[in-house]
Amino acid sequence: MAGFTMELNEDQQTLQKWLHEFSTDVIRPVAAEWDEREQTPWPVIQEAAKAGIYSLDFFSSAREDETGLSLPIAMEELFWGDAGIGLSIVGTTLAAAGVVANGTFEQIVEWAPAMFGTEDDVKLGALAVSEPNAGSDVSAMKTTAVYDEKTDEWVLNGVKTWITNGGIADVHVVVAAVDPELKARGQASFVVGPDFKGKGLSQGQKFKKHGIRASHTSEVILDDCRIPGSCLLGGKDKLDERLARARERASSVQAGAGASPGLAGGTSQSSGSRSQAAMATFEASRPSVGAQAVGVSRAAYEYALEYAKTRVQFGRPIVENQAIAFMLADMKTRLDASRMLVWRAAWMGRNKQPFHNGEGSMSKLYASEAAVDITEKAIQILGGNGYTREYPVERWHRDAKIFTIFEGTSEIQRLIISRAISGHKIP
């Protein structure tokens, strides 16, 4: 097991410099344009593919770093460039993580590369979990998957919403209820490949968003979408065994032999949560989301600092005003604290250290709320200029808010942390 350190090795420093240059030279010059257009920045994704950034090999290599730091370093640098474009580049990884977390070796080999394509033929992946009435409450999911034994097919029906790359992706990973009575424990993940776009899977409403506008977000509609039995991630035998255990446990609870309050509360990496198809993916991604927020925070802090040092009012730079200097001090403190929490959680996750105190959720919670605060302070430091689209801080402020909402709201993160530290099932 690699020891935790904040000291970057030579490979990590090279990675950081390379991605920073890509963000500086390729992402930032067009960030405002794609934000205004509210369209997927295909030219930038293709440039990322040619550079070797948008590829399964790149993200797999980052994940294999035994310190766990390469992936958050990559996320921070790309989102320092722009959150919307950054999400367009890394959005596929969430779907890939869903396959890796739940699929067999053969399924991973088949579907993970298909989500990225090649530098000459770029593809996209999408993870479809949220629904109109099932956002934070994943157990309320209404999308169903029914097995047809005669044809060895799964039939999917339902509506997914707030899906990154939804409808335009070549490969969708869909979480659906196989046994609705078991709620979250009765769910499974399915791969819907490109052959089913327009044949049971279609794009619904595309959302016009407050921030991350260069990232495509839409509904995904599943209407009698028939997919081969082999597209059930993990396989049917494993699913049947898991459902049988869940039904047995449910029967035991009804008979008065349920788990203790401490077990019911659990931690963010408890065996209970691991049995839920969507949760394993979100557990692994929380530090990465925190790192994305750190990238936005750093962009705003650096811009505000430079502005304060060069903006002259009443004969001196405004940074010499204590009110401005103290804001910058708070911004830098929260920025560094965010990064430290993210790196700790990333190291723990990579080295299979359990999140006994909800450390993964801590990193996402703190970094996301810090991003909102830091970007707001950046606007305040720039004054009227900060409120206009002539300056990037207003865009960063719009982008920052999403980190307190997607992949588990701040309230859900607090619930996870409080359950972990107390050992009780806090409603």
Secondary structure, DSSP 8 states (H G I E B T S, - for coil): -----S---HHHHHHHHHHHHHIIIIIHHHHHHHHHHTS--HHHHHHHHHHT-SSHHHHHHHHH-TTS-HHHHHHHHHHHH-HHHHHHHHHHHHHHHHHHHHS-HHHHHHHHHHTTB-SSSB--EEEE--BTTBSS-GGG---EEEEETTTTEEEEEEEEEEEETTTT-SEEEEEEESSGGGGGGGEEEEEE-GGGBTTTEEEEEE---SS-TTS-EEEEEEEEEEEEGGGBTT-HHHHHHHHHHHHHHHHHHHTT----HHHHH--TT-HHHHTSHHHHHHHHHHHHHHHHHHHHHHHHHHHHHHHHHH-EETTEEGGGSHHHHHHHHHHHHHHHHHHHHHHHHHHHHHTT---TT-HHHHHHHHHHHHHHHHHHHHHHHHGGGGGSTTSTHHHHHHHHGGGGTTTS-HHHHHHHHHHHHH-S---
